[in-house]
Amino acid sequence: MGLSNQESPFPLLAPSYLRGTRYLEQVEASQRAKAAAQREARSSNGGNGGSLSASPSNSNLSKMNTSHRGITQDVIERAPPFTVDDSVPQLPSRWSDIDKWAGLEITGDGLHVRLTGSSKGTDEAAAVRADHPMPRECGIYYYETTIHSRGKEALIGIGFSARKVILNKLPGWEEHSWAYHSDDGYIFRCTPSGRDYGPRFANGDVIGCGVNFRTGSAFFTKNGVNLGTAFNDIGRDKPYYPSVGMKKAGDYLQVNFGDKPFVFDIDGMMRDEKAIIREEISKANTSTLHSPFDESALIQELIAQFLAHDGYVETAKAFAEEVRDESRLLKTNISQGVRGNDPEEDVDAIHRQQIRASILEGDIDQALKLTSAYYPSVLRDNENIYFKLRCRKFIEMIRTCSMLSSASTFPRKPAPNGFSRKGKNALPQEMDVDSHFSGDTDNWDSMDTEGSDTNAKYSSLTRETIEYGQELNSEFSSDPRREVQKALQDTFALIAYTDATQSNLASLLEVSGRVPVAEELNSAILVSLGKSSSAALERVYKQSEALVSELSNSGGAGAFINIREDILRDDPSR
């Protein structure tokens, strides 16, 4: 259900019914950022032995050619760890060790709670809340509790409450508290006076509690059966936490916050809720849109403009021709909205597409050459893009080295100073960076490369990569911008691995990393030509994302829509 401790220091709770939602994507992004921050903090604080200045393997640093110290220092001496945005609300993951009544024992990684000592009196109980409130951004929140009681009857309340609700009462008896009770099957809403709702529950039963933040309602389930709506008009003025309480000594509960499958089909309920929202979207009236075109013509124009903007000249022409043919057959005026480019725009689009294709193929040198030839002012006026292109070239060289390394057949020998080329997680601090970055690769010549072109190419490209890295470092090492120095550090750290695709920096090598560089350069070229940096369709998408995000913050309809997953991919099963 989530990342292992080996993969991330922040295990990710990913309930199945939230997969594919915007909320869970944001949580995953936040977790990755935290993991990256912790890795950087370990490097900065000497988590693996600290700076090499105190390492025995660093005894030759003083003998090193000064022209080679730049990259070494960039790898070793890290900038202060960057801060992580903690604004994404986390899912409840365990019972709180602090927010509980005395006498309750929390065990089993925080998922079990037991009442120790003596049983409570008529008006007394012991309750506990989860470590995080139920996030409204997920649209529907749901958890289940398994009852373990010593006797046939249990005196247990299961529900949710606000943070300041007292914990010596069963949930549901106090203001800002709602619950379903075991002894009588009643539900309680902020008062000791309950009303009939469902069957009683006892030892062995699994009780689920869910809140639909869009409708402001709550429901309960018993052994996988939905018992119907229990409460309506749940306020949105406070965060609410999953909460349970009990009165009989020895009783204990086991909670499932989503780290394993639920008994109730909450995934189906989520799909039904998404279907309702999609139906509402399909019925939306677009007649009031301020556009000279009708809906179909507007969509056609957006697509045509997007293709032209991104330089897909032939595709744009074919699309326009297809629209015109369809318009003639149907005798409509749709084709009036699809305009072709003039010859000058076609040439410009071809140039931009050539540059874009070069980047997407990993040929950064060709992209730089074409950009300088067709748009000589762009790289000069956009130093940040030029820097990213230069770093991307280094990454592509490392990527090729990794592929050649994987394909090579020579027996791997331990490198000097204990740096093993077999290790997937070897860090820069573990190797002799003096010889590694100085371009001294004579020790590699001892490897058996006879009859292996791959090995020869690997050694040659490795030398070229080191030389290029030194050149890149010389050009940008004095840049005062922190983001530039951080990018250099991460980029140069890749060379510490024989197979960087198996390192914790492997994400830098992904082909998808070429796309944002290509898009940013394309946008800069368009701006230099006096055109918009983004296509109208792209702006519509971004505006829609912003609106959906705003609508999801309070648990509204936006929480059930992920434009990329649910609309663009158009998969009704999600």
Secondary structure, DSSP 8 states (H G I E B T S, - for coil): ----TTT-SS-----GGGTT-HHHHHHHHHHHHHHHHHHHHHHHTTTTSS-GGGSGGGTTGGGS-GGGHHHHHHHHS----------S-----SEEEEEE-TTEEEETTTTEEEE-SS---TT--EEEEESS---GGGSEEEEEEEEE-SSS---EEEEEEETTS-SSS-TTSSTTEEEEETTT-EEEESSS--EE-S----TT-EEEEEEETTTTEEEEEETTEEEEEEE----SSS-EEEEEEE-STT-EEEEESSSS--SS-HHHHHHHHHHHHHHHHHT---TT---SS-HHHHHHHHHHHHHHHTT-HHHHHHHHHHHHHHHHHHT-SGGGG-----HHHHHHHHHHHHHHHHHHTT-HHHHHHHHHHH-HHHHHH-HHHHHHHHHHHHHHHHHHHHHHHHH--S-----GGG--TT-SS--GGGS-HHHHHTT--GGGGGS--TT-HHHHHHHHHHHHHHHHHHHHHHHHTT---HHHHHHHHHHHHGGG-SSGGGSTTGGGG-GGGHHHHHHHHHHHHHHHTTS-SS-HHHHHHHHHHHHHHHHHTTTSGGGG--IIIIIIS--TT-
